[in-house]
Structure formats: C-alpha cells, structure tokens
Amino acid sequence: MTDSVLCLGEAVIDFIPVQAEGGGAYRPCLGGSSYNVARALGRLGVPTEYGCAVSNDLFGDQFVAGLTESRVGQRFLQRLNAPSTLGFVSLDQAEPAYAFYDEGAADRIVETIPSDQALAGVGTLHFGSIALIREPTASAYERLFLRETGGSRLVSFDPNIRASLVRDEVGYRARIDRLLRAADIIKISGADLDWLFPGLAHGDAATLWLQHRARVVVITHGKDGVSGWSRVSHAHADAIPTQVVDTVGAGDSFMAGLLAGLHENGLLTPEALGHPSHKALHDALAFGQKVASTTCARRGADSPWRSEIVGQFS
C-alpha cells in the first residue's frame, strides 16, 4: 500500500459572488485551504486522508459528502456540535479577499492530534493557512508539525496567509518562521513571501530554507509562473493561459498537483526527496500548473479529476 498524504486544516463554506436576477448573490461552495488540497489530491488519484473537524450541521454533511465524492479517507475526521466556518469572498481585486465568520467553529476548536501509532500508513502531512492562526487549533497543529519534523514522514507546508485574520502579528510571524525552518516541502506565493520578509529576494529565501530542513522549495508568481529549488537542481514552469472564471482555490490546486507530481515520480519519501532530478522537479511544477489552470476555469475551488487534465505527466 502506498503511504497516504494527510491534509490538516480548515474546512470553510466559501460564499462566491455570482450574478442573479435582480442583482448580485452568493453561491456557497466547499472550501478551506487544506480541505481543497485533500479533495484535489483525491481526484488526482493520490491516496489521501483529511484530518480536522467539521460540524454536525448541514454544511458539515456537505463537507463529508465532498470528501467521499473525491475519494478522500476520513479516519482522522471529527464531527463536533459546533458551527461551520463561513467565508465570504470578494473578487474585485487581483487576488480573492475573504471575510471569515468562525467564532467557536468546529475547525477552530480542535485540540486533539493523532498519535504516532495512529499515523501508521501516512507518509506525508500537509499543513497551512488559517488553521495556523486560530487558537486553540493553531497551537495543536504546530505541536504535531514539530513532532513529525525529522522523522519517518515528510512535512509539507503552504503558509497561504490571510493577514486580515492575524491579531498577534509578532507571534504569528514567529510561528510561521519556525515552521518554514522545519518543513521538508515548502510552497509559498510570492505575495506571501513579500509580506513575511519584505525585501528578501525569493531565491535567497529558498537558499535559506534549503540550508535548514527543506528539501524542495516552490515559489509561485501568478502569471509569471512558478520556480522550484532542491539542494541539487532548480526549475521553472510557465503559467498556462486559461479563460479565468475565478482564482479561488488555485493555489491549493497547484499544491495538490505539486504533491501529486512528486508522488508520481516516487519522491514522497525522506530519502528520495533529497535528490530530485531537474526533470522530476520540473514535471511536478508543470503538473501543478495544469491542475491550477483547470481550476481557474471553474467557479470556486472545483479541482479537476486526473482524467480531465490533458497531457498529465509528460
């Protein structure tokens, strides 16, 4: 059995603006960064689990149905008598902007983390986004993240920052810096990198993290493509032109495509990830771009199935 990827983080009902008779309206869509990554990985044929908590309400039922439909395992999923997180999305800017309503929400109050024994069969843990801002879940996930660092499993990290939610900026920046120094796989947008470390050249940031724990660092640049570094190679993949409906979930879809590309080439182990060839690194970046561009052509974080992606791993 191939070791699975466990995605840990928030599940959010994204309310996406749409045109309706009589004016604007919102359409509820399944979302949340790590939830999106899990669903996208499942659709790409990668053995995947999702671990967090969702509500026992009707939205929680929809989250569970979305995981099942996308062939994502749920042995780490909790159901709680707490509300679902709601996020209202604005598409008036180049990047989506969000307003979250999450006080006491199920995915915000999780404190239980799986034991080492419970993680049998998991090869990679993926973390990111607002789950690392909101307490008490943020501290619980940081403990798990740092516990797994340097062990038999890979740790993947996409900060996917939502600065408007950060209340303790000093503490949050310190947490993200600790995690960036401890992750095996880092994917970060150029905008997030510039917010975290103003004035730091992107290549210098990659070099810094590779001197710590990282084996692969990937920085996305929107229309200017994506660059990736390992300790032995560097690669770049161009953006893929598409008819953009919206960019909600595009970064998460890229993250899933990147992990799927590494998985396809047998690189999702601590030993193999240390020395990916230039071709393997480029193929993973390019596949991530294919997945992201397909998602951009759809409303909301509706990632493609593997059979829908032209060319796959070429």
HELIX and SHEET records of a PDB file:
HELIX    1   1 SER A   33  ARG A   43  1                                  11    
HELIX    2   2 LEU A   58  GLU A   69  1                                  12    
HELIX    3   3 ALA A  106  ARG A  108  5                                   3    
HELIX    4   4 SER A  129  LEU A  132  5                                   4    
HELIX    5   5 THR A  137  GLU A  148  1                                  12    
HELIX    6   6 ALA A  163  LEU A  165  5                                   3    
HELIX    7   7 GLU A  169  LEU A  180  1                                  12    
HELIX    8   8 GLY A  190  LEU A  196  1                                   7    
HELIX    9   9 HIS A  202  GLN A  211  1                                  10    
HELIX   10  10 GLY A  222  ASP A  224  5                                   3    
HELIX   11  11 ALA A  250  GLU A  264  1                                  15    
HELIX   12  12 ALA A  272  GLY A  274  5                                   3    
HELIX   13  13 HIS A  278  CYS A  296  1                                  19    
HELIX   14  14 ARG A  306  GLU A  308  5                                   3    
SHEET    1   A 8 THR A  48  GLY A  51  0                                        
SHEET    2   A 8 SER A   4  LEU A   8  1                                        
SHEET    3   A 8 VAL A 122  GLY A 128  1                                        
SHEET    4   A 8 LEU A 154  ASP A 158  1                                        
SHEET    5   A 8 ILE A 185  SER A 189  1                                        
SHEET    6   A 8 VAL A 216  THR A 220  1                                        
SHEET    7   A 8 VAL A 226  SER A 230 -1                                        
SHEET    8   A 8 HIS A 234  ALA A 237 -1                                        
SHEET    1   B 4 GLY A  23  GLY A  31  0                                        
SHEET    2   B 4 VAL A  12  ALA A  20 -1                                        
SHEET    3   B 4 THR A  85  SER A  90  1                                        
SHEET    4   B 4 ALA A  97  TYR A 101 -1                                        
SHEET    1   C 2 ALA A  53  SER A  55  0                                        
SHEET    2   C 2 GLN A  78  LEU A  80  1                                        
END                                                                             
